[in-house]
Amino acid sequence: MPRSLWTGSMSFGLVSVPVGLQSAVRNERPRFHLLHAKDESPVHYQRVCEREGKPVPWSEIVKGYEVSKGEHAVLTPEDFKKAALDRSETIDIVAFVEADAIDARYYDTPYYLVPGKGGERAYALLRDTMRRAGKAAVAQMVMRQAQHLAAIVPIDGALVLTTLRFATEIAEAPTISLPRGAAIGKNEEALAKQLVEGFSGDWKPRQYHDRYSENLQAIIKTKTKKGAMPRLTELGPEPPKGEVSDLMERYARGRA
């Protein structure tokens, strides 16, 4: 069983259920490293001072918030400690709302809520009760010293907690240029309705694929097939006599 990212309890009223959080998503897209084209050695980033043009060690770096152009309020580790919330091991359910009442724009990152030892019965009772009532739970919690708003909904046999964006993080529609209403003819309306109905069906997420990632994986597989990697004769010149040959170093040089 995957390790929980957070453990504690879920509470509402006088009920407390021991639970853990496990990630409900995974990144399947290929991850790439930046390499020097000449010898495929990894490329490292440096933190360079804009004024001096020299690399700066972590020990000399502070965090600043730009209050005006070129002017920053510098925050110390103590400042962040003062702002941080006390660690909490409780997911506090503050309300139950209709399952479809939460705007899709608020949803952020999903996690599986898994019952802890001794909490299976209460977990199942809450899950089944919410499903029958068609409700979602709105909760608050502290994770990694930050406060989170969350929605909890029953999906299949699990309770899924999804962190929510706060209202201040949502761009209001009036700030976006939207088309105004126009006179729609009956024929146009009927055609649009026909198109929507023609494409209507059940939600089947597994029928949709990330074709870009699949194409990349196919290319990577081709490049790593037998014969696609450099042969020993392609590993570059032999070292001068008297020097010990480092096969791995020659291999790296020869792949350029």
C-alpha positions as CSV (number, residue, x, y, z in Angstrom):
1,M,0.0,0.0,0.0
2,P,1.4,3.5,-0.9
3,R,2.6,5.6,2.0
4,S,0.2,8.3,3.2
5,L,1.4,11.9,2.5
6,W,-0.6,13.1,5.6
7,T,-2.1,11.2,8.5
8,G,-4.6,12.4,11.1
9,S,-8.3,12.4,11.6
10,M,-11.4,13.7,9.8
11,S,-13.9,15.2,12.2
12,F,-17.5,16.5,12.0
13,G,-19.6,17.2,15.1
14,L,-18.7,14.6,17.7
15,V,-17.4,12.1,15.1
16,S,-13.7,11.6,14.4
17,V,-12.4,9.1,11.8
18,P,-8.6,8.3,11.6
19,V,-7.6,8.8,7.9
20,G,-4.6,9.2,5.7
21,L,-4.1,11.1,2.4
22,Q,-2.7,9.4,-0.7
23,S,-2.1,11.1,-4.0
24,A,-4.9,10.4,-6.5
25,V,-2.9,11.5,-9.6
26,R,0.3,10.6,-11.3
27,N,2.4,12.3,-13.9
28,E,2.9,9.9,-16.9
29,R,4.6,12.4,-19.2
30,P,8.3,11.7,-19.9
31,R,10.7,13.8,-17.8
32,F,13.8,15.1,-19.5
33,H,17.2,16.3,-18.2
34,L,19.0,19.2,-19.8
35,L,22.3,18.0,-21.3
36,H,25.3,19.6,-23.0
37,A,24.9,18.6,-26.7
38,K,28.7,18.1,-27.1
39,D,29.1,15.3,-24.5
40,E,25.6,14.8,-23.0
41,S,26.8,15.8,-19.6
42,P,24.1,17.2,-17.2
43,V,23.7,21.0,-17.2
44,H,23.4,22.6,-13.8
45,Y,21.7,25.9,-13.0
46,Q,23.5,28.7,-11.2
47,R,22.1,31.5,-9.1
48,V,23.8,34.6,-10.5
49,C,23.7,38.0,-8.8
50,E,22.3,40.5,-11.4
51,R,24.6,43.3,-10.2
52,E,27.9,41.4,-9.7
53,G,27.4,38.8,-12.4
54,K,28.8,36.1,-10.0
55,P,27.2,32.9,-8.7
56,V,25.7,33.2,-5.2
57,P,25.7,30.4,-2.6
58,W,22.5,29.4,-0.9
59,S,23.8,30.7,2.4
60,E,23.7,34.3,1.0
61,I,20.3,34.1,-0.5
62,V,17.1,35.6,1.1
63,K,13.5,35.9,0.0
64,G,12.0,39.2,-0.9
65,Y,8.6,40.5,-2.0
66,E,8.7,43.3,-4.6
67,V,6.6,46.1,-3.2
68,S,7.6,48.5,-6.1
69,K,10.0,48.4,-9.0
70,G,13.4,47.4,-7.7
71,E,12.3,47.7,-4.0
72,H,11.7,44.6,-1.9
73,A,10.5,43.7,1.5
74,V,13.0,41.0,2.7
75,L,11.5,38.2,4.8
76,T,13.6,36.2,7.3
77,P,13.0,32.5,8.3
78,E,11.5,33.9,11.5
79,D,9.0,35.9,9.5
80,F,7.8,32.7,7.8
81,K,7.6,30.9,11.1
82,K,5.4,33.7,12.5
83,A,3.0,33.4,9.5
84,A,2.9,29.6,9.5
85,L,-0.1,28.0,11.0
86,D,0.2,25.5,13.8
87,R,0.5,21.9,12.5
88,S,-2.9,20.3,12.6
89,E,-3.7,16.6,12.3
90,T,-7.4,17.2,11.7
91,I,-9.5,17.6,8.6
92,D,-12.4,19.7,9.9
93,I,-15.7,19.3,7.9
94,V,-17.5,22.6,8.2
95,A,-20.4,22.0,5.9
96,F,-22.2,19.6,3.5
97,V,-23.3,21.0,0.2
98,E,-24.9,19.7,-3.0
99,A,-22.4,17.6,-4.9
100,D,-22.7,19.7,-8.0
101,A,-22.7,23.1,-6.2
102,I,-18.9,23.7,-6.2
103,D,-17.8,25.5,-9.3
104,A,-15.2,23.4,-11.3
105,R,-12.8,26.4,-11.3
106,Y,-12.2,25.9,-7.6
107,Y,-10.9,22.3,-7.8
108,D,-7.2,21.8,-7.6
109,T,-5.4,18.6,-6.5
110,P,-7.2,15.3,-5.6
111,Y,-6.2,12.8,-2.9
112,Y,-7.6,9.5,-1.7
113,L,-8.8,9.6,1.9
114,V,-8.0,6.1,3.3
115,P,-9.3,5.0,6.6
116,G,-6.9,4.4,9.5
117,K,-6.9,1.4,11.8
118,G,-10.3,1.2,13.6
119,G,-11.9,3.8,11.4
120,E,-13.3,1.6,8.6
121,R,-16.8,1.4,9.9
122,A,-17.2,5.2,10.4
123,Y,-15.5,5.8,7.1
124,A,-18.0,3.5,5.3
125,L,-20.9,5.1,7.1
126,L,-20.0,8.6,6.1
127,R,-19.2,7.6,2.5
128,D,-22.5,5.8,2.0
129,T,-24.5,8.5,3.7
130,M,-23.0,11.2,1.5
131,R,-23.6,9.2,-1.6
132,R,-27.3,8.6,-0.8
133,A,-27.8,12.3,0.1
134,G,-25.9,13.5,-3.0
135,K,-23.7,15.7,-0.8
136,A,-20.1,16.9,-0.8
137,A,-18.3,17.9,2.3
138,V,-16.5,21.2,2.6
139,A,-13.5,21.0,4.9
140,Q,-10.5,22.9,6.2
141,M,-7.0,21.5,7.0
142,V,-3.4,22.4,7.4
143,M,-0.8,20.6,5.3
144,R,2.8,21.6,5.0
145,Q,2.1,24.6,7.2
146,A,-0.3,26.1,4.7
147,Q,-4.1,26.3,5.2
148,H,-6.2,24.5,2.6
149,L,-9.9,24.5,1.7
150,A,-11.1,21.1,0.5
151,A,-14.0,19.2,-0.9
152,I,-14.7,15.6,0.0
153,V,-16.8,13.5,-2.3
154,P,-17.6,9.7,-2.5
155,I,-16.2,8.2,-5.8
156,D,-16.6,4.5,-6.3
157,G,-15.6,3.0,-3.0
158,A,-13.5,5.8,-1.7
159,L,-13.8,9.3,-0.3
160,V,-11.8,11.7,-2.4
161,L,-10.5,14.9,-1.0
162,T,-9.7,17.6,-3.5
163,T,-8.0,20.8,-2.4
164,L,-9.9,23.9,-3.5
165,R,-8.7,27.3,-4.6
166,F,-9.9,30.2,-2.4
167,A,-12.4,32.7,-3.9
168,T,-9.6,35.3,-4.1
169,E,-7.7,33.0,-6.5
170,I,-10.5,32.9,-9.1
171,A,-10.5,35.4,-11.9
172,E,-14.0,36.8,-12.1
173,A,-15.7,36.5,-15.5
174,P,-16.3,40.3,-15.9
175,T,-12.5,40.8,-16.3
176,I,-12.6,38.5,-19.4
177,S,-13.8,39.7,-22.8
178,L,-17.0,37.7,-23.4
179,P,-19.3,37.7,-26.4
180,R,-22.6,39.5,-25.8
181,G,-25.9,37.8,-26.5
182,A,-27.2,37.8,-30.0
183,A,-30.4,36.9,-31.7
184,I,-30.5,33.2,-32.4
185,G,-32.8,31.8,-35.0
186,K,-34.8,28.7,-34.4
187,N,-33.0,26.8,-37.2
188,E,-29.6,27.7,-35.7
189,E,-30.8,26.6,-32.2
190,A,-32.2,23.3,-33.5
191,L,-28.9,22.6,-35.4
192,A,-26.8,23.4,-32.3
193,K,-29.0,21.1,-30.2
194,Q,-28.7,18.3,-32.8
195,L,-24.9,18.6,-32.7
196,V,-24.8,18.5,-28.9
197,E,-27.1,15.4,-28.8
198,G,-25.1,13.7,-31.6
199,F,-21.9,13.9,-29.6
200,S,-23.5,13.1,-26.2
201,G,-22.6,9.9,-24.4
202,D,-21.2,8.5,-21.2
203,W,-18.0,9.8,-19.5
204,K,-15.4,7.1,-20.3
205,P,-12.0,8.7,-19.3
206,R,-9.9,5.6,-20.4
207,Q,-10.9,6.2,-24.0
208,Y,-8.9,9.4,-24.1
209,H,-5.1,9.2,-24.4
210,D,-2.2,11.6,-24.2
211,R,-1.0,11.1,-27.7
212,Y,1.9,13.5,-27.4
213,S,3.4,11.5,-24.5
214,E,2.7,8.2,-26.3
215,N,4.5,9.6,-29.4
216,L,7.5,10.7,-27.3
217,Q,7.6,7.3,-25.6
218,A,7.7,5.5,-29.0
219,I,10.6,7.8,-30.1
220,I,12.5,7.1,-26.9
221,K,12.0,3.3,-27.3
222,T,13.3,3.5,-30.8
223,K,16.4,5.4,-29.7
224,T,17.2,2.9,-27.0
225,K,16.7,-0.2,-29.1
226,K,19.7,-2.6,-29.6
227,G,21.9,-1.0,-32.2
228,A,20.7,2.5,-31.7
229,M,23.2,3.2,-28.9
230,P,26.9,4.0,-29.9
231,R,29.2,1.0,-30.5
232,L,32.6,0.7,-28.8
233,T,34.3,1.8,-32.0
234,E,32.3,5.0,-31.7
235,L,33.5,5.9,-28.3
236,G,36.1,8.4,-29.4
237,P,39.9,8.1,-29.7
238,E,42.0,5.8,-27.6
239,P,43.8,7.5,-24.7
240,P,47.5,8.2,-25.0
241,K,49.7,5.3,-24.1
242,G,50.5,5.0,-20.4
243,E,47.1,6.3,-19.4
244,V,44.3,4.1,-18.0
245,S,41.3,3.9,-20.2
246,D,38.0,4.9,-18.4
247,L,35.4,3.1,-20.5
248,M,32.5,5.0,-19.0
249,E,34.2,8.4,-19.7
250,R,34.9,7.3,-23.3
251,Y,31.3,6.2,-23.7
252,A,30.1,9.6,-22.6
253,R,32.4,11.3,-25.0
254,G,31.5,9.0,-27.9
255,R,27.8,9.7,-27.6
256,A,28.2,13.3,-28.7
